[in-house]
């Protein structure tokens, strides 16, 4: 059983040594623990520090692509190196390394496929009351959209089983946390939360350029993903105001037609019919989008199988190469 702990980095040369030193060296049930640094276009000494500290794997982006792309690169690299469990942690030392054990234990026990560290937002002293309120509101929205029961939906301290990592695809550019959680919920994966603590902040967050920037980005992600996974409901919700208003105006015309012997109120027919037709068209778009979403499910399953097959073939090639190398080294030398 191999665990790979991945750490996305952007100019983290100062904090990376502390993060690496705090990671566990042994966990019961885990045979191998390796570390992976994803350098997302750092311009400081992050890569040099990672090499000096003996990081097992380093994946580098030629320029800054953002946290979502860094996370995706980390997952792909960890899978290629045979990870059975992948833990994602931050390079700013927000999450104490001792809680890695708490993350992987439910997966080892077969009780979860994805585990999220619950930072217990209410107990974090350096979070303002408004930030705590927004975090709770956002988590409530994500729980409703994803159909999960995760108290801290934007926590980046997570563990994934190999099967889960193969099934998830990052669809957004801003952050992977909400994206992958909604995907996991819609795909019926077993998700567990475990309580953790956090360290004091070492620097301001680089993900958000302000509170309202973060809120806008996360809200847009939630809406986009809800429409992606629930297209029929989304379009029906949009069509309802048009349908109801149009129906009301048509009924209004009918009422006056009966009570006033068919005189006037033609505008109610014109506007009402137009609105009702627009609403029907929007609803039909939802039906078409829902049909397309079924094809997307088949595409997701095909992609999962292709990724799994590709990794199995690569593992077989590596094993074959190692066996040939071992066999060659054991061959006796010819003596003439």
Steps between C-alpha positions, in 0.01 A plus 500: 500500500657826385407846624611807308461838669476773238579866571409764239755784523531855375808673641501295822873468560465644852214285628562176308769372743260536793219322314723209397652462846152471653381217276480148647773251413303188594128414506361160595363330190716708264812335355647800318457874561627733229479874446413689183551873443309669216689814406243733345741739329696607807767766452674446833705202622203265556627229265857520634372473858283202405801323345718581800242363743468171314152536354427179309321652201486851352262612226557847357287740297693742276271781621234555763185311396305529824415272789248289307752408231770437760269263686414319178868463408569362846226239474623386158862480619410315820296243307785445253730426794267235636320683781225301669405799716567866422498771765491864397632763740595866472854634485425793732500269806129555566440132574701314768664191353394278790142501369605313185448183703140604573438557129626165374356281779139491365631408153721224641201367693286498185258751653560783254623578151562867569580663835489874571659672796243710687678811626210571741463855371336631816811427705751681274591821681654685205182464290274804528131451581408596143741244354362231729145591394589489131682169544195346668265640235721377218536154653123480543450581132757243388344233723164559336643498148723196552265296717775449758534574870840669514530783756812663350460478124795723402761328716796402284628239746368181340570136435391308190501131426654395170159421353366842600800680352443319171132600491540871573566759229568864580253708299559850639799734494470672839511226764458124508338470846136564413541353152624158614261486796192556282632244251557244775153557640332468160696183426391339825844472657522453876622822662601536866606806699744487790562786744841664480677805638685768306825685553523877520522663155848558361388738224183636336314260271611515136183334377274793579567865421243602759195364676250594231724379219506159668122503549436591135732234368363226723137600431567490125657156540199368693249633245704372206540152646136480605397580143753245376370215715132603522425662161130413491429651841710805418314579178163427661577746778593762238187429295256519793474885518423515127250214513319626808487863384382396156238269646378773735456747211316242289268420789450873555391536141269201535342647811426834336391329180231315692395782735513784244365312198836478321588865503861630519807378687658368180840602637467227763471240224797640307738537795375189677539280193849636435616436856345153509670404173837629628452295818419190299811545285718534810344185648568315174864610516507339844368174358769506231770583755380215722530258210852629434588451868424129466758481222743682731452226761600243240799716406605523867486123535698453179763749615525322837557166332756646257698665781491179703610291202779744416636489855480120510692474173763745622539307825538176304770658280690627802476162673622325186793740467596447864483123462720509191750724677506272803539191280787657306686594818473142629646343182852356565781655308653287222853392580727436202 
